[in-house]
Amino acid sequence: MLLLILTLVSAGAFLYFGFEALFADRVRQEFERYGVPQFRVLVGSLQVVGALGVLIGLVNDTIGALATGGLMLMMLIGVIVRLRIHDTPRQMVQASSLAVLNGVLLALYLG
């Protein structure tokens, strides 16, 4: 049951944020602020594909582990980018939380 709940939270979050990265002007401006506007479409696409992989993980542990591991790594890189531009801890909560969530999912898949 825990795996299902965490999977739905992760997939929902990454579908939402992935589509926002692809289509929302606000996120376009954020990627410019991060200094990496050239990665916005790639990141958004990977978030959507990762969310689908997390959902597939409910029936295929290998794909679930790969997807959650990839999303965790992406969020850790996001935290590093935010540290580099001197964001506040509050601004890092979302990326940090999603990294931890997907780390827990990865542990569940590997355990």
C-alpha positions in Angstrom: 0.0 0.0 0.0 2.9 2.4 0.8 4.5 1.7 -2.6 1.2 2.5 -4.3 0.7 5.8 -2.4 4.3 7.0 -2.9 4.2 6.0 -6.6 1.0 8.0 -7.2 2.4 11.0 -5.4 5.7 10.9 -7.3 4.1 10.2 -10.7 1.5 12.9 -10.2 4.1 15.5 -9.1 6.4 14.7 -12.1 3.6 14.7 -14.6 2.5 18.1 -13.3 6.0 19.6 -13.1 7.1 18.0 -16.4 4.2 19.6 -18.3 4.8 22.9 -16.6 8.4 22.8 -17.6 7.4 22.2 -21.2 4.6 24.7 -21.5 4.5 27.3 -18.7 6.1 30.7 -19.1 6.8 30.9 -15.4 9.0 27.8 -15.6 10.7 29.1 -18.7 11.8 32.1 -16.6 12.9 29.9 -13.8 15.3 28.0 -16.1 16.7 31.3 -17.2 17.2 32.3 -13.6 19.0 28.9 -13.0 21.3 29.7 -15.9 20.3 26.6 -17.9 17.4 27.6 -20.2 18.7 25.1 -22.8 17.8 22.2 -20.6 14.1 23.1 -19.9 12.6 20.9 -22.6 14.9 18.0 -21.8 14.1 18.2 -18.1 10.4 18.5 -18.7 10.4 15.6 -21.1 12.5 13.4 -18.7 10.1 14.3 -15.9 7.1 13.1 -17.9 8.8 10.0 -19.1 10.1 9.3 -15.5 6.5 9.7 -14.1 5.3 7.1 -16.6 8.2 4.9 -15.7 7.3 5.2 -12.0 3.7 4.1 -12.8 5.0 1.2 -14.9 7.0 0.3 -11.9 3.8 -0.9 -10.2 4.0 -3.9 -12.6 7.7 -4.0 -13.5 10.2 -3.5 -10.6 13.2 -3.0 -12.9 11.5 -0.1 -14.7 10.3 1.3 -11.4 13.8 1.3 -9.9 15.3 2.9 -13.0 12.7 5.6 -13.2 12.8 6.4 -9.5 16.6 6.4 -9.5 16.7 8.7 -12.5 14.1 11.1 -10.9 16.0 11.1 -7.6 19.3 12.0 -9.5 17.5 14.7 -11.4 16.2 16.3 -8.2 19.6 16.1 -6.6 21.1 17.9 -9.6 18.3 20.4 -9.1 19.3 21.0 -5.5 22.9 21.5 -6.6 21.8 24.1 -9.2 19.8 25.9 -6.6 22.8 25.9 -4.2 24.9 27.3 -7.0 22.6 30.2 -7.5 22.2 30.8 -3.8 18.5 30.0 -3.5 17.1 29.9 0.0 16.5 26.6 1.8 12.8 27.2 1.3 13.3 27.4 -2.4 15.0 24.0 -2.3 12.2 22.2 -0.4 10.4 20.9 -3.5 13.4 19.4 -5.2 14.8 18.0 -1.9 11.4 16.5 -1.0 11.0 14.9 -4.4 14.6 13.5 -4.2 13.9 11.9 -0.8 10.5 10.6 -2.0 12.1 8.9 -5.0 15.0 7.7 -2.9 12.5 5.9 -0.6 10.8 4.5 -3.7 14.1 3.3 -5.0 14.9 1.6 -1.7 11.5 -0.1 -1.8 12.2 -1.4 -5.3 15.7 -2.6 -4.4 14.7 -4.0 -0.9 
